[in-house]
Amino acid sequence: MAGAGYRRERMKFQTMTPTVDAAGQQAVTWSDVVTVAAVVTPGQREVMDDGGVAIRTDVVLEASWHPQIQAKGRLVEVPSGRVFYISSVTEPDGGRNRRLRIVASEVAT
């Protein structure tokens, strides 16, 4: 079992909400759902552009369990603002509602 402070990062889970802007065009807004504690671990894959600059990095997050966190959303690190787009969410403890294993991609801006 991990010690105190193991999940140091704070992550806001957000869901996408389609809207229409003032010009009548489709727009996307992100709505905060819940903030959880997490730890971020680098994944096995990093995608580079032609110049050798990382444009997408896969990560694995272990987060506190919450029923509203799902693969249709993103996580935003507080206060840095790093954005992680979620690929999958699993419960490694067999449904005991303790923690989540989240595979996500951080996209360079």
N, CA, C and O of each residue as an XYZ file, in Angstrom:
436
protein
N       0.841     -1.175      0.000
C       0.000      0.000      0.000
C       0.888      1.239      0.000
O       1.919      1.276      0.671
N       0.484      2.233     -0.744
C       1.264      3.455     -0.865
C       1.098      4.328      0.366
O       0.081      4.273      1.057
N       2.120      5.137      0.628
C       2.089      6.010      1.786
C       1.322      7.291      1.526
O       0.783      7.507      0.441
N       1.285      8.129      2.539
C       0.587      9.403      2.433
C       1.215     10.251      1.337
O       2.437     10.280      1.194
N       0.398     10.929      0.575
C       0.890     11.793     -0.486
C       1.202     11.079     -1.780
O       1.773     11.680     -2.690
N       0.839      9.800     -1.889
C       1.142      9.026     -3.085
C       0.483      9.627     -4.321
O       1.134      9.785     -5.354
N      -0.780      9.958     -4.226
C      -1.491     10.585     -5.349
C      -1.476     12.097     -5.129
O      -2.409     12.670     -4.566
N      -0.404     12.722     -5.584
C      -0.205     14.144     -5.311
C      -0.874     15.068     -6.308
O      -1.254     16.185     -5.957
N      -1.025     14.618     -7.554
C      -1.595     15.491     -8.572
C      -3.108     15.576     -8.420
O      -3.769     14.587     -8.103
N      -3.639     16.754     -8.649
C      -5.084     16.948     -8.649
C      -5.528     17.038    -10.107
O      -4.957     17.796    -10.891
N      -6.545     16.263    -10.462
C      -7.045     16.212    -11.830
C      -8.527     16.541    -11.862
O      -9.317     15.982    -11.102
N      -8.896     17.464    -12.759
C     -10.306     17.761    -12.985
C     -10.775     16.897    -14.147
O     -10.201     16.966    -15.234
N     -11.806     16.086    -13.939
C     -12.405     15.334    -15.030
C     -13.435     16.238    -15.690
O     -14.272     16.843    -15.020
N     -13.359     16.322    -17.032
C     -14.263     17.174    -17.786
C     -14.958     16.374    -18.882
O     -14.388     15.436    -19.438
N     -16.194     16.756    -19.185
C     -16.913     16.166    -20.305
C     -17.148     17.230    -21.367
O     -17.254     18.418    -21.062
N     -17.227     16.785    -22.617
C     -17.414     17.682    -23.741
C     -18.899     17.977    -23.921
O     -19.741     17.081    -23.862
N     -19.196     19.251    -24.142
C     -20.568     19.672    -24.372
C     -20.619     20.447    -25.681
O     -20.033     21.525    -25.779
N     -21.320     19.909    -26.704
C     -21.441     20.663    -27.961
C     -22.373     21.858    -27.777
O     -23.426     21.742    -27.152
N     -21.981     22.996    -28.322
C     -22.784     24.214    -28.225
C     -22.775     24.917    -29.577
O     -22.132     24.460    -30.522
N     -23.480     26.008    -29.654
C     -23.503     26.846    -30.854
C     -23.052     28.235    -30.435
O     -23.568     28.800    -29.471
N     -22.066     28.795    -31.179
C     -21.554     30.119    -30.828
C     -22.465     31.224    -31.373
O     -23.505     30.944    -31.969
N     -22.063     32.482    -31.161
C     -22.879     33.631    -31.562
C     -23.100     33.693    -33.069
O     -24.102     34.247    -33.521
N     -22.177     33.132    -33.855
C     -22.306     33.136    -35.313
C     -23.093     31.936    -35.822
O     -23.247     31.766    -37.032
N     -23.585     31.110    -34.925
C     -24.354     29.937    -35.324
C     -23.510     28.728    -35.686
O     -24.027     27.746    -36.218
N     -22.220     28.793    -35.404
C     -21.308     27.695    -35.717
C     -21.223     26.704    -34.554
O     -21.389     27.074    -33.392
N     -20.961     25.440    -34.889
C     -20.753     24.425    -33.860
C     -19.508     24.779    -33.050
O     -18.486     25.171    -33.613
N     -19.596     24.642    -31.745
C     -18.460     24.891    -30.854
C     -18.469     23.824    -29.770
O     -19.485     23.170    -29.535
N     -17.329     23.657    -29.113
C     -17.213     22.667    -28.048
C     -16.776     23.372    -26.776
O     -15.843     24.175    -26.790
N     -17.451     23.069    -25.678
C     -17.021     23.550    -24.376
C     -16.794     22.335    -23.483
O     -17.380     21.275    -23.704
N     -15.949     22.495    -22.486
C     -15.659     21.418    -21.544
C     -16.205     21.806    -20.185
O     -15.957     22.907    -19.694
N     -16.953     20.889    -19.577
C     -17.568     21.143    -18.279
C     -16.892     20.314    -17.199
O     -16.692     19.111    -17.367
N     -16.534     20.966    -16.075
C     -15.945     20.251    -14.945
C     -16.994     19.344    -14.314
O     -18.139     19.750    -14.114
N     -16.591     18.104    -14.001
C     -17.490     17.147    -13.361
C     -17.046     16.880    -11.932
O     -17.837     16.998    -10.997
N     -15.762     16.515    -11.765
C     -15.255     16.156    -10.444
C     -13.740     16.333    -10.438
O     -13.101     16.240    -11.487
N     -13.160     16.588     -9.266
C     -11.709     16.658     -9.102
C     -11.278     15.479     -8.244
O     -11.850     15.231     -7.183
N     -10.245     14.740     -8.718
C      -9.746     13.569     -7.992
C      -8.234     13.662     -7.837
O      -7.568     14.406     -8.557
N      -7.703     12.898     -6.889
C      -6.257     12.787     -6.695
C      -5.735     11.693     -7.614
O      -6.402     10.678     -7.813
N      -4.536     11.893     -8.180
C      -3.975     10.915     -9.114
C      -2.458     10.949     -9.098
O      -1.839     11.880     -8.582
N      -1.874      9.904     -9.680
C      -0.443      9.862     -9.945
C      -0.295      9.566    -11.434
O      -0.993      8.711    -11.978
N       0.633     10.290    -12.095
C       0.840     10.159    -13.537
C       2.141      9.420    -13.783
O       3.185      9.783    -13.242
N       2.072      8.365    -14.614
C       3.244      7.580    -14.975
C       3.405      7.593    -16.498
O       2.427      7.362    -17.209
N       4.610      7.857    -17.021
C       4.787      7.819    -18.468
C       4.416      6.459    -19.042
O       4.692      5.422    -18.439
N       3.789      6.477    -20.213
C       3.405      5.239    -20.885
C       4.528      4.693    -21.747
O       5.683      5.094    -21.605
N       4.189      3.792    -22.627
C       5.180      3.120    -23.467
C       5.337      3.770    -24.834
O       6.220      3.364    -25.589
N       4.517      4.765    -25.190
C       4.536      5.280    -26.551
C       4.591      6.800    -26.565
O       3.941      7.480    -25.771
N       5.394      7.307    -27.500
C       5.493      8.739    -27.726
C       5.525      8.950    -29.232
O       6.309      8.300    -29.924
N       4.700      9.835    -29.752
C       4.624     10.099    -31.186
C       5.365     11.402    -31.460
O       5.155     12.407    -30.780
N       6.239     11.369    -32.470
C       7.051     12.536    -32.825
C       6.621     13.095    -34.175
O       6.096     12.371    -35.021
N       6.853     14.399    -34.369
C       6.637     14.965    -35.689
C       7.913     14.814    -36.512
O       8.871     14.197    -36.048
N       7.941     15.363    -37.717
C       9.097     15.203    -38.608
C      10.370     15.813    -38.040
O      11.468     15.385    -38.394
N      10.244     16.803    -37.167
C      11.408     17.447    -36.584
C      11.910     16.776    -35.315
O      12.857     17.259    -34.695
N      11.292     15.678    -34.924
C      11.716     14.964    -33.727
C      11.161     15.530    -32.427
O      11.660     15.219    -31.345
N      10.133     16.356    -32.534
C       9.517     16.946    -31.356
C       8.305     16.106    -30.959
O       7.483     15.758    -31.807
N       8.196     15.785    -29.684
C       7.067     14.987    -29.207
C       5.776     15.773    -29.377
O       5.663     16.903    -28.903
N       4.799     15.172    -30.057
C       3.510     15.831    -30.224
C       2.402     15.125    -29.448
O       1.344     15.708    -29.211
N       2.638     13.869    -29.050
C       1.674     13.145    -28.219
C       2.422     12.138    -27.372
O       3.271     11.403    -27.876
N       2.115     12.101    -26.101
C       2.741     11.170    -25.174
C       1.646     10.411    -24.435
O       0.734     11.015    -23.870
N       1.741      9.084    -24.445
C       0.781      8.276    -23.701
C       1.207      8.193    -22.244
O       2.395      8.084    -21.942
N       0.236      8.246    -21.347
C       0.480      8.156    -19.912
C      -0.535      7.204    -19.283
O      -1.598      6.937    -19.844
N      -0.177      6.704    -18.106
C      -1.092      5.901    -17.303
C      -1.296      6.655    -15.997
O      -0.333      7.032    -15.329
N      -2.542      6.867    -15.644
C      -2.866      7.562    -14.400
C      -3.552      6.588    -13.460
O      -4.410      5.808    -13.874
N      -3.172      6.638    -12.206
C      -3.914      5.918    -11.179
C      -4.622      6.989    -10.376
O      -3.989      7.871     -9.797
N      -5.951      6.901    -10.348
C      -6.746      7.937     -9.700
C      -7.677      7.336     -8.667
O      -7.973      6.142     -8.694
N      -8.127      8.172     -7.769
C      -9.153      7.767     -6.822
C     -10.399      7.376     -7.617
O     -10.711      7.990     -8.637
N     -11.102      6.359     -7.145
C     -12.292      5.897     -7.843
C     -13.401      6.927     -7.757
O     -13.625      7.529     -6.706
N     -14.097      7.128     -8.872
C     -15.280      7.972     -8.893
C     -16.199      7.456     -9.996
O     -15.730      7.186    -11.101
N     -17.493      7.312     -9.724
C     -18.395      6.698    -10.697
C     -18.598      7.502    -11.982
O     -19.015      6.933    -12.990
N     -18.319      8.804    -11.977
C     -18.564      9.619    -13.157
C     -17.383      9.678    -14.123
O     -17.532     10.201    -15.227
N     -16.229      9.165    -13.746
C     -15.072      9.195    -14.645
C     -15.219      8.085    -15.671
O     -15.368      6.915    -15.316
N     -15.177      8.457    -16.941
C     -15.346      7.507    -18.030
C     -14.462      7.909    -19.203
O     -13.864      8.986    -19.205
N     -14.385      7.034    -20.198
C     -13.489      7.265    -21.326
C     -13.928      8.418    -22.224
O     -13.120      8.917    -23.008
N     -15.155      8.846    -22.135
C     -15.637      9.969    -22.952
C     -15.385     11.275    -22.213
O     -16.323     11.916    -21.739
N     -14.134     11.665    -22.116
C     -13.806     12.897    -21.424
C     -12.315     13.143    -21.422
O     -11.560     12.511    -22.160
N     -11.905     14.071    -20.580
C     -10.486     14.388    -20.449
C     -10.200     14.750    -19.002
O     -11.109     15.023    -18.218
N      -8.913     14.747    -18.667
C      -8.453     15.170    -17.348
C      -7.560     16.382    -17.516
O      -6.739     16.429    -18.432
N      -7.714     17.361    -16.642
C      -6.883     18.559    -16.664
C      -6.178     18.644    -15.319
O      -6.819     18.664    -14.268
N      -4.835     18.695    -15.365
C      -4.053     18.775    -14.135
C      -4.174     20.170    -13.532
O      -4.066     21.176    -14.232
N      -4.400     20.210    -12.216
C      -4.519     21.471    -11.492
C      -3.221     21.704    -10.733
O      -2.807     20.776    -10.038
N      -2.552     22.813    -10.788
C      -2.887     24.049    -11.479
C      -2.182     24.217    -12.824
O      -2.357     25.244    -13.480
N      -1.382     23.222    -13.253
C      -0.557     23.397    -14.459
C      -1.360     23.523    -15.742
O      -0.917     24.179    -16.685
N      -2.546     22.900    -15.795
C      -3.370     22.970    -16.996
C      -3.038     21.924    -18.043
O      -3.614     21.948    -19.131
N      -2.115     20.991    -17.745
C      -1.816     19.910    -18.697
C      -3.094     19.129    -18.975
O      -3.859     18.838    -18.055
N      -3.328     18.786    -20.249
C      -4.564     18.120    -20.650
C      -4.266     16.702    -21.096
O      -3.350     16.472    -21.885
N      -5.048     15.743    -20.586
C      -4.911     14.327    -20.925
C      -6.239     13.828    -21.477
O      -7.251     13.834    -20.777
N      -6.232     13.394    -22.740
C      -7.438     12.861    -23.376
C      -7.512     11.367    -23.084
O      -6.581     10.627    -23.400
N      -8.602     10.924    -22.489
C      -8.745      9.563    -21.986
C      -9.025      8.574    -23.115
O      -9.886      8.805    -23.964
N      -8.268      7.448    -23.108
C      -8.487      6.345    -24.044
C      -9.292      5.231    -23.396
O     -10.204      4.676    -24.008
N      -8.947      4.904    -22.141
C      -9.667      3.831    -21.443
C      -9.631      4.054    -19.939
O      -8.724      4.688    -19.401
N     -10.660      3.505    -19.272
C     -10.770      3.559    -17.821
C     -11.115      2.160    -17.332
O     -12.103      1.571    -17.770
N     -10.294      1.622    -16.416
C     -10.567      0.302    -15.855
C     -10.444      0.344    -14.339
O      -9.813      1.234    -13.770
N     -11.070     -0.652    -13.697
C     -10.976     -0.815    -12.245
C     -10.078     -2.011    -11.964
O     -10.531     -3.147    -12.102
N      -8.824     -1.800    -11.574
C      -7.906     -2.926    -11.370
C      -8.208     -3.766    -10.132
O      -7.633     -4.842     -9.968
N      -9.090     -3.299     -9.267
C      -9.387     -4.030     -8.031
C     -10.644     -4.888     -8.124
O     -11.213     -5.265     -7.100
N     -11.077     -5.196     -9.335
C     -12.206     -6.100     -9.507
C     -13.532     -5.571     -8.989
O     -14.292     -6.319     -8.373
N     -13.824     -4.310     -9.222
C     -15.115     -3.758     -8.832
C     -15.246     -3.353     -7.377
O     -16.361     -3.206     -6.877
N     -14.140     -3.172     -6.694
C     -14.200     -2.788     -5.276
C     -14.304     -1.276     -5.069
O     -14.377     -0.798     -3.937
N     -14.309     -0.530     -6.180
C     -14.486      0.929     -6.130
C     -13.428      1.637     -5.289
O     -13.748      2.499     -4.470
N     -12.163      1.265     -5.499
C     -11.060      1.883     -4.751
C     -10.249      2.840     -5.608
O      -9.920      3.946     -5.179
N      -9.927      2.406     -6.827
C      -9.072      3.221     -7.688
C      -9.397      2.931     -9.147
O     -10.055      1.945     -9.479
N      -8.913      3.823    -10.006
C      -9.090      3.672    -11.446
C      -7.730      3.684    -12.124
O      -6.820      4.400    -11.706
N      -7.601      2.887    -13.169
C      -6.420      2.920    -14.041
C      -6.880      3.558    -15.334
O      -7.743      3.026    -16.033
N      -6.299      4.696    -15.642
C      -6.717      5.490    -16.800
C      -5.555      5.584    -17.780
O      -4.465      6.023    -17.416
N      -5.789      5.172    -19.024
C      -4.803      5.343    -20.091
C      -5.235      6.560    -20.890
O      -6.380      6.659    -21.330
N      -4.294      7.490    -21.071
C      -4.631      8.756    -21.721
C      -3.454      9.255    -22.549
O      -2.339      8.745    -22.431
N      -3.710     10.250    -23.382
C      -2.675     10.868    -24.203
C      -2.603     12.348    -23.900
O      -3.622     13.036    -23.835
N      -1.380     12.832    -23.715
C      -1.148     14.259    -23.556
C      -0.720     14.788    -24.911
O       0.264     14.318    -25.482
N      -1.450     15.759    -25.427
C      -1.169     16.311    -26.748
C      -0.465     17.642    -26.586
O      -0.952     18.524    -25.879
N       0.691     17.794    -27.245
C       1.440     19.053    -27.173
C       0.682     20.136    -27.922
O       0.075     19.882    -28.962
N       0.727     21.352    -27.379
C       0.036     22.467    -28.021
C       1.011     23.475    -28.553
O       0.603     24.485    -29.128
